[in-house]
Amino acid sequence: MNLFRAPAAARALKTLDRSLFLRSLPTSAACVKENKFISKYRKQLEKTGEILLLEKFDPIAADPDNSLAAQGRKCLILNPGLKASVPETWSDELKDASRTGGVRVVPFEVTIGYDMWSYLDVMRSVLPEDLHGEIPVGFNTAGHVAHLNIRGQYLPYKYIIAQVILDKNPSIRTVINKIDNVGTESEFRTFSYEVLAGPDDMLVEVSEAGCVFKFDYSKVYWNTKLGTEHQRICTMFKPGEVVADAMAGIGPFAVPAGKKGVFVWANDKNPESYKYLSEIVKRNKVTEFVKPFNEDGHDFIKQAAHLVLEASQRGDCAIIKPAKVSRSAPPEKRPKPIRIPVPPTVSHYVMNLPASALEFLHNFKGLYHGHEKLFSPHTETRLPLIHAHCFAVKADDATPLDDICQRIYNEIGVQLKPGDAEKEGEVAIHEVRDVAPAKRMFCATFRLPRDVAFAPRV
């Protein structure tokens, strides 16, 4: 039995009327003689499938007899298929409980309110049947904000879609819709939006990887769906290494890395991102490891290796204070701060700008020209790993991989083939996520080739 049949009056609503989703459901209840046996009978009737089990519904209610309810007596609400007046619809267990006087089966009426309807049940009631195939269900979130991308035939219903999302997701207070900008993309990956439900409050707070990020979602880039990718990349960093994050945003790679003792030179061209990144670094107490920059990504890639080398030569280091020490301990027994020196070379470059990151790769030509002795075979240090995010066509064959390799070749003049990033001449291409029906996000990771790193500066 479908308890959530669409009310005829709800079809094609443009404004939500919650009262239309209120209905009464005639059923039965097993009134328990002694409350101490509630758990016993509930288990029995759940096994026989006779308890009414619905999301957000408590099948235990007060006895419908007011005098017994006043004494605190309870009942178990049963499925509509069971009729109080027709014992033939009961299980043997229920018949036995009734015969022994443990329960009495009586008619009962359940009120099904709007709060018990799921988002999809409500939307199937409201939207015309020809729109049921692709009901908008996915959305990005940033703190209390839900970010939709409603298009086409669903636009006339955008306000009611937003209101139902707000109702069915307690953590959401504001619902916005991205406004189509005719295919152009903001330099800082921000977007125009309209508020569909709730206040126009875009100052959000997000927790990820044990770090807290507070920012204005309308002024910087953030994508909660990339949390797994942030973590995947960060696991490759080792404490004491240097990471140059060329398009750092507000620090989803940089700040968690700093938490694990990784030095991060974190850059973003957006002044707002730089502002919030600086605040987030302080708030998460990673100032010893994370250094924010506000430069153009092309310039930063060229400068970062030199800045890190200079910092190492100056003797820059992170100073980690010991845990709380008793004031009564003599000075000679108090642990001294730990000094972690900045190494002379960058171990990783992160380039999380999938729309154009591969177009920045030519900046690595001559990155370490004149500093060959910093690396193998003169030392045990290897050239940095490059992690470049990019978009490519979605396909099950080698088309996207070949395309990415060709685009890398166009920038650095070295032909790589899909494979293991630790092997010379190969690039590991990781599928991150689908971003559109025919578009997928990837991450290309490869070791900077010697011919590129030590080439003459252009």
Beta strands, then each sheet from edge to edge (+ up, - down):
strand 1: 23-32
strand 2: 60-62
strand 3: 74-77
strand 4: 103-112
strand 5: 140-142
strand 6: 145-148
strand 7: 174-178
strand 8: 193-197
strand 9: 203-208
strand 10: 211-216
strand 11: 242-245
strand 12: 263-267
strand 13: 290-293
strand 14: 317-320
strand 15: 338-341
strand 16: 348-351
strand 17: 385-393
strand 18: 417-418
strand 19: 426-436
strand 20: 439-447
sheet 1: 2+ 3- 1+ 4-
sheet 2: 5+ 6- 7- 8+
sheet 3: 9+ 10-
sheet 4: 13+ 12+ 11+ 16+ 17+ 20- 19+ 18+
sheet 5: 14+ 15-
end
